[in-house]
Amino acid sequence: MKILVINCGSSSIKYQLFDMTEETVLASGLVEKIGTESAIIKHKVPGREEKIITAEILDHRVGMKKVLDLLMDPEEGVISSADEVTAVGHRVVHGGEDFSGSVIIDEAVRQALRRNIDLAPLHNPPNLLGIDAAQEQLPHAVHVGVFDTAFHQTMPDYAYMYAIPNVLYRKYKIRRYGFHGTSHKYVSEKAAKFVGKPLEDLKIISCHIGNGASITAVQNGKSVDTSMGMTPLEGLMMGTRCGDIDPAVVPFVITKEDLTLSEVNSMMNRHSGLLGVSGVSGDMREVTEAMENGNDQARLAIDMYVYKIKKTIGAYVAAMNGIDILLFTAGVGENASMIRERVCEGLTCFGIKLNRALNEERSKEVRRISTPESKVDVLVVPTNEELMIAKETKKLVK
């Protein structure tokens, strides 16, 4: 069974074609700058050089056609006909309260996605464009929606509700939804398999730490709390997002700086976090380098970043009344040994003991970085959201 996984942005299409017999990637790529005469397609087949093409791609429909043409190309492709694609798995950011799992896309699903546009105005519209384009190009295939928010629909009401007038929840569904659900689900399952214990018997804290970052408490295989909220802005300090702040900061800054609400929203999402505090970058590698060169603002940014992660982990240990596995994933979580070490140094009260030599090693496989004496398994688990989407799609097709 061949499954195409699609992740559409407002001007991009990210894709991977899987052969689900062995769960291997046949081809992958990215279409950028959709809507221009100089769009770029980067197409990669394992074992071959990357193919880079510049072309006029004015909409997602044309972009999807270009992707399929490459996949079927006699020299660059990996399939002979579009009919070989059994199903398409679509990453959809926000399913609201409508979806607690992946679903086959029909008109009712499309209507629900439109209803949830207000909750994700930057993400759901391009997700819908991608669904339209893929269904037009692959009408024979089964199309499946896999939602970033679905995994977190198991949270209890006291964890997802905000302490604001309840009428706002009833009218507008203002509540915590959480994101990165596909990743948290994938790495939790991988972690349980690695330690050789049933997922249903474990208390796991999953730290998805990348440019966007969230932490999820996974108890008995279910999300019981997560750090992101109604939007991905809540929670941890991130690359360019501020995370948790006093909400009164917003009207205060608007008044003092004579800014619009839109400008403040942009400030919190695109100019804050590591970038805003360090004044250097939103990239952890560059901020770390600046800190090592004596930049005190970079030092402060990393101190704040680590402190917030430690506080959130501690809160989730309390929420689950214990912890069996602490795992790190995503760009920073998988690669920044210094961040992992500093986080774990502040968690020794939970019986966490880090093996520094193992922590410094690099690998694309799941690995343990805690000592044998540690009461908690500390793991680095490479995430693979695209494979998880393909697996979810395969389940529904079967």
N, C-alpha and C positions, 0 to 999 in steps of 0.2 A: 504494500500500500504506500503510495506517495502522497505526502501532505505538504502543501505550500502554506507557510506561516507569513502573515502580512502584518506590518505595524506602520500605520499611516500617520504622518504629521501633516501640518497645514501645507507644507511644500516638499514633502519627502515621502518615500516608500522604502521601508526596510523589509527585506525578504530573505527567507531561507526555505529551501526545498529539502524535505526529509524523505529518506527511504525508511519506513517504520519497521521493516523486517528486522533490521539491526540497529535502528534508531541512529542512522548515520546521516550526515549532511552531504547532499549531492551538489548543492550550489548555494551561494548566498550573495547578497549584494545590497546596494543602496542607491536609490534615485534621489538626487538633491536638486534644489532650485527649480522645482516644478512651478510652472507659470511664466517661465522665461524662455528666451531663444537660445540660451547657453546652459541648459540643464546638464548635469553630470550623472552618468551611470557608472558605478563601480561594481563589477561582476567578478566573482571568484569561485572557481571550481577547485576543490582540494587536489594538490599535486600539479596545478597549472599556475602560470603567472596571472596576476590580476588584470582584467580587461577594463580599461577606462575609456568611456565614450562621451563626447559632448554632442548634444542634439537639442532641437527645439521640442520642448515638452510643455504644452500650455495647460494641461489639466491632468488629473489622476487617471482618467480613462486612457489617455495616450501613454502615460507612464506605465500602467499595467500591461498595455499591449507591447511596449518595448521590453518589459521584463520577460513576458512569455516568448517573444521573438528570440531573446537571448537564450532562454532555457531550451528552446528547440533548434537553435542555430547548429548547422552541421559541424562547425568547428568549435564553437564556444559552449554549446549546449550539452544537456545531459538526458534529455528525453526527445523522442521522435514526434510525439503528438501531445497536444494539450489534454487529450482524453486520458492520458496516463495519470493526471492529477485527480485523485479520488476525492479529495476534500481540501478546503481552505480554512485555516484557523486564523481568525482576526483578533488581534489584541484590541480590546476596547477599555478605555480608562475608567469610565464611570457607569455603573449599572444601577446606581441608587439603591433603593430598597426592592427593586423589581427582580433582581437576580441574585440568588445565593449559590449559583453554580454556572457552569458553561451551558450554552443552549444552541440548538440549531436555529439559524436566523430565518425568520419568516416576517410577514408584515406586522404582526403584533409586536415582535421584538424590535423592529425598526421604529415603530411608534413609541415604544418605551424609551428607546435611545433618544428620540427627539424630545420627549418630555423631560429627560435628564440633562438637556443641553445647558440649562441654567446652572447646574451644579458643576459642569466642566465645559465652559464655553470655548476654551482653547483646544480641547482635545476631542470631544465627541463629534463635532462637525466634520473634521478630517477623517475620523474613524468611519463615519457614515459614507463619506466620499470614497474611501477605500473599499467599503463593502459594495457600493454601487458599481465601481469600476471592475472589481473582481468578479461579481456576479454576471456582468455583461460579457466579460472575456471568457469566463468559465461557467456557463449556465448549467452544465451537466454535473458539476461538482456539488458536494454538500458543503454549505458554508456555516461555520460555527463561530459564535462570539464567546471569547474568554475574557473575563472582566477582572481588572486590577482590584476592584472592591469586593468581589464575590466572597473570597476566603474569609473576610472579616464580618460577614453577616451573622456569624455565630456569637458575636460579642453580646453579653447581657445588656439590658437596657440601661442599667446604672453606669456602665462603662462607656456607652456611646452617646448618651444624652448630655446636652449642655444645660447649665443652670440659668436658663433664660426663660421668659414666659412661654409656657407650653403651646400657646396658640401659634407661635412661630414655627414650631415643629409640625403642628397639624396642618398649617397652611403651606409651608414651603419646604418641609422635610429637612430643616436645619438640624444637623446632628453630626457626630463623628462617623466617617465611613472607612477611612484608612485606604492605603494604596500599597503597591508592591506586593499585593496578595499572591500573585502567581509565583513570584520569587520566594516569598516566605513559605509557601506550601511546598515548593520543590525542594528547598534546602532542608526543611524539617524532615521530610521523608528520607532524603539522602543521609541525614545525620542519624536517624533512627536505625536505618539499615547498617550504617557504618559501625555503630556500637553494638549491634546485634540484639536490639530490644524492640518490642512492639511500640509503634508510635503512640498507641492508645494508653501506654503506661508511663509516658514521659512528660516532664515539665521542661520545655525548651524556651530559651530566649534567643530569638533570631535577630541579629543586627545586620540589616541591609544598609551598608554605609558606602554611598557613592557620592556623586555630585548632589543628587537627591538622596535623602537618608531617612530610614524609619526603623523602629524596633518593634517587634511583635512578641507578645507572650502567647505561646502555643501550649495549651494544656490538653492532654489526651487527644492530640491531633487536631484541636480546634483553636482558632484565634479567640482569645478572651479579652485582649486589649491590644491597642496599637497606638503609636505615637502621632501619626498623621491624622488630620481631622476631616472636616467637610471638604477641605482642599489640601493639597500637598504642602501648604505653607506651615501648618502647625507642627509642633514637636521639636525635633533636634535642630541644632545649628547646622546649616548645610553649606554647600559651595557658595551659593549666592542668595540663599533664602535665610531669613532671620530666625525662623522657628518661633518658639513661644516668646511673646512679649506681653507687657501690660496693654490691653486694648485701648486704654486711654492715651497711649502714645500717638495713635493715629490722629485724633482730632487736635491734639497738642501740636504735632508737627505741621498739620495743615494750617493751623492758625499762625504759628511762628514763622514758617517758611513760605507762606502764601502759595501752597501747592494745591493741586486738585486731588480728588480721591484717587483718580487713575494714576497720577504721578506718585502718590504715596504707595499704592499697590505695586507699582513697578519698582520702587525703591526697596520694598520688603522682599520681593521675589527675585530681582535681578542684580541688586547692588548692595546686598547685605551679606550676612554669613561670613565665611572666611574672607571673601573679597572686601566686604565693607569694613571689617575690623582690622585686617592686616594692611589694607591699601595696596596689596601686591597682586593678588590673584585669588580666584575661586578654586584653583587646582592645588590639591594638598601637596603635591610634589614641589611646586614652586614656593608655596608658603613654608614648607619644611626647610627648603634650601635657604630661604631668606632668614628664618630663625637661626639656622646654623651659622649664618654670616653675621649674626648679632642684631638683627632687626627686632626691636622689642615689641612692636605692634604684631609682628608675625608670631612671636612667642605668646603674646596674650591671646591671639586668635586660636592657637592650638590648645592652650590651657582651657579656654572656654569650651572648645569643641569636645575635648576629652571629658571635662567635668559634666557636661550635659548628658553624654552617653552613660557615664557611671551612675548619675542620678536616676536615669530612666531604667537602667538595669535593676538598680536597687528597688525601685518602685514595683517592678514587675515580679521580682522575687517575693515581695510582700503580697502582691495580688494573687499569686499562685501558691503562697505559703511553701515555697521551696523552689529548687532548680536542680535539674539533672544535667542539662547540656546548655552551654553558652556557645553560640556559633557566630562567626563573622563571615560576611559575604559581600559581594559587589566590589567596585573598583578600589576604594580605600580599604574596606574590610579584608579583601583578599591579598592586597599588596603592601599595605603600610604596616610593617611589623612594629614600628615605633608607636603607632596609635594603639595597636592591640596590647602591647606591653604596658603602656601607661594606663590603659583602661583596667587591665587585670591587676596591676599593682594596687589599685584602689578598691579591690574586691576581695582581699584576703580574708575578710571577716566571714565570707561565705564558704571558706575552705578552698578557694581557687588558688592553685599554684601553677605558675607558668614555667615551662621549660624554655629558656631563652634561646638555646641552640636550635630547637625545633621551630621556634617562632620565627627565626631568621631564614629558615629554608623556604624555597619557592617550589611550587608544584601546581599542576593543573588538576590534581586529584584531591579528594577529601583527605584531610590529615588531622591528627591530634597534636596539639601544641602544649598540653598540660602534662604535669609530671604524674607518675603512677600513684603518688600520695594524694593528689588533688581529689577533693570530694566531688568536684564537678568536672565533667568532660568539656574541655575547651577545644573547639574544632574550627578549622578553616574549611568552608564548603563553597567551592566555585558554583555560582548560580548559572542557570541556563533557562531563562524564561521562554525562549523560543521552543526548546524541546518540551517544556511543560505544556505549552499551548498545543503543540503537535500531539502530545499524549492525551490531553483532554479532548481534542478533536477526534482522535482515533476511537476513544471510548464511545462517543456519541454516534459515530459512523457505524460501529459494530452493533 
